[in-house]
Structure formats: C-alpha cells, structure tokens
C-alpha cells in the first residue's frame, strides 16, 4: 500500500536555502560577473539534495494523488505525506460515486506534524468517505518545508549545499581532461545522511 501515487509541485519555493551572497562568500568570489551562474548552481544543488534526501527544504505546496484510500494508507487510518517536513494540510479531496469532487471536512481527520514524516490521520471513530475508485480519485494538498528562509534549514544541509555549489563552480565539466570522472566531496554524503527520508517513497 502507499505505492500508487502521483506527486505534483503546486507552488515552488520563492527563495533558495543559500543566498547569492552566502554562496559567493563560500566560493571567495567578490565580483558580480558570475552571479547568474552561481544562482543556477545553488538551485541545482538544492534540487539535487531534495531528490537525494526526499525532503522539502524551503516552504512549497504539493499535491499528492492516489486512486483509492487503500493506496494512500501506509498504516491503518494514516496517510504519510512525501517531501517532509510537513507544515500543514490545505485540503483532502475525493471523487464520490457520482464522479463529483468533494472536500473532506477537516473535523474528520487530524494532521500530524509532530512525527516525521507528517501525515493525515483519520479522526477517532471516523471512516474514509466512499470514493469511486478511479485514477487519481484522492487528492491531498499540503504545505511542506523547514521554513520560508534559508536560515530555517538545518545547518548541516546548508553546508552540504555549499560544498555542492563549490564542486559545480570548480568543475564545469563532469570529467577531467583525461576523462576521469569528477567525484563529489565525500563530506556531502556524511552531512546529508542523518536527514535522508527512507520511508515509503
């Protein structure tokens, strides 16, 4: 269960975990000539770290869809939400037997942001509403991320981002002149290892 899911980024982060100034300070760059390139490296590093850890670093809105409640549940009456940490749940929607989309009352479920990853938990003595069991019938919209600014992101992750940006900046190609692959700094993996989400996704 929990393995048939479509995940869509609805609202992307508005900032990066590292500012241009922070990245340039790490790179010891003092001119503005390569600001656009450095910003691109920061974004690429952030996206790579999010894929590797399965986390959401800066606040974003996601929409997860499943065909049926049984697909969404990974534990009885609990739906874990990808890309933690979970901040809030905006809505839980489903298509009823007539094919009309309905919004589940927030009084019928709880939002667990304490545990990691966060989840939607069916309310006490409640049952999931009947849905038609068609493709993408269940839709949960939620907000995830450590916060709205880079300072909200754990410092080990930010340091891993600095190292990745430095690697990209110093190695403009994936291999050396003699064809040897350029390896990532091993410290990146050490810094990110405690934060990797190895749950159901």
HUJO-V275758 format. One record per backbone hydrogen bond with DSSP energy under -1.0 kcal/mol. NH is the residue of the N-H (numbers start at 1). CO is the residue of the C=O. If there is no record, write none. Layout:
nh = <NH & NH>
co = <CO & CO>
This chain:
nh = <2 & 6 & 8 & 10 & 11 & 23 & 24 & 25 & 26 & 27 & 29 & 35 & 38 & 39 & 40 & 41 & 42 & 43 & 44 & 45 & 46 & 47 & 48 & 49 & 50 & 51 & 52 & 53 & 54 & 56 & 59 & 60 & 61 & 62 & 63 & 64 & 65 & 66 & 72 & 73 & 74 & 75 & 78 & 79 & 81 & 87 & 88 & 90 & 91 & 93 & 94 & 96 & 99 & 102 & 104 & 108 & 110 & 112 & 119 & 120 & 121 & 122 & 123 & 126 & 132 & 137 & 138 & 139 & 140 & 141 & 142 & 143 & 144 & 145 & 146 & 152 & 153 & 158 & 159 & 160 & 161 & 162 & 163 & 164 & 165 & 166 & 167 & 168 & 169 & 170 & 171 & 176 & 179 & 182 & 188 & 190 & 191 & 192 & 193 & 195 & 196 & 197>
co = <71 & 65 & 63 & 61 & 61 & 19 & 20 & 21 & 22 & 23 & 24 & 32 & 34 & 35 & 36 & 37 & 38 & 39 & 40 & 41 & 42 & 43 & 44 & 45 & 46 & 47 & 48 & 49 & 50 & 84 & 147 & 144 & 11 & 142 & 8 & 140 & 6 & 138 & 68 & 69 & 78 & 78 & 75 & 120 & 118 & 143 & 143 & 141 & 141 & 139 & 102 & 100 & 96 & 94 & 92 & 105 & 121 & 119 & 112 & 79 & 110 & 77 & 108 & 123 & 95 & 134 & 66 & 93 & 64 & 91 & 62 & 88 & 60 & 85 & 57 & 149 & 150 & 154 & 155 & 156 & 157 & 158 & 159 & 160 & 161 & 162 & 163 & 164 & 165 & 166 & 167 & 180 & 176 & 174 & 185 & 186 & 187 & 188 & 189 & 192 & 193 & 53>
